[in-house]
């Protein structure tokens, strides 16, 4: 399974691990590493959106500009 999620202009991958029986992904097209995982698709979408929001808040707290996805 491979697909992309979108939230606030950021794209995230969707992968399935048979070994761990878990869905996981990371933000695509940025230099920073932001990952997320969940047991089902609805939870993965929520985890992805929370990861984007957390990443943006972290950058604000650090006083730096977040990476913007390459177009």
C-alpha positions in Angstrom: 0.0 0.0 0.0 1.4 3.4 -1.0 -0.6 6.6 -1.1 -0.3 10.2 0.0 -2.2 12.2 2.6 -2.4 16.1 2.6 -2.8 18.6 5.4 -1.9 22.3 5.4 0.1 21.9 2.2 2.2 19.0 3.5 2.1 15.5 2.0 2.6 12.3 4.0 3.2 8.8 2.9 1.2 5.7 3.8 3.0 2.4 4.2 2.0 -0.9 5.7 4.4 -3.2 7.7 3.4 -6.8 7.6 6.0 -7.6 10.3 4.6 -5.1 12.8 1.0 -5.1 11.5 1.0 -1.3 11.6 0.5 1.6 9.2 3.2 4.2 9.1 4.5 7.2 7.1 6.5 10.3 7.1 6.2 13.8 5.7 7.4 13.9 2.1 9.4 16.4 0.2 11.0 18.2 3.2 14.4 17.9 4.8 13.2 17.4 8.4 12.2 13.9 9.5 8.6 13.8 10.8 7.1 10.3 11.2 3.8 8.9 12.4 2.1 5.5 12.8 -1.3 3.9 13.7 -3.2 0.7 13.7 -5.9 1.7 11.2 -6.4 4.2 8.3 -8.6 6.7 10.2 -6.1 6.8 13.1 -3.2 7.2 10.6 -4.9 10.2 9.1 -5.3 11.7 12.5 -1.7 10.9 13.5 -0.5 12.5 10.2 -2.5 15.7 10.8 -1.3 15.9 14.4 2.3 15.4 13.2 2.0 18.3 10.7 0.5 20.6 13.4 3.2 19.5 16.0 6.0 20.1 13.4 4.7 23.6 12.7 4.3 24.4 16.4 7.8 23.1 17.1 9.3 25.3 14.4 7.4 28.3 15.9 8.7 27.5 19.3 12.2 27.2 18.0 11.9 30.5 16.1 12.7 29.0 12.7 10.8 28.6 9.5 9.5 25.1 8.8 10.6 23.4 5.6 8.1 23.8 2.9 7.3 20.9 0.6 9.0 20.9 -2.8 6.6 21.5 -5.6 
